[in-house]
């Protein structure tokens, strides 16, 4: 991702946050190569948000570490 792309992503995320929308970002490669892990992260994020807890490793800041 380019610096401009990252800045635009941040700007979009901040805009959506004002409407209480949580953005989860995944690299295309992760979606194509690890679909089950991506779906599990989406599921766990929904559960976490519904319970008000914090994110778990290895997923942080919209990417897998």
Buried (B, 14 or more C-beta within 10 A) or exposed (E): EEEEEEEEBEEEBEEEEEEEEEEEEBBEEBEEEBEEBBEEBEEBBEEBEEEEEEBEEEBEEBEBE
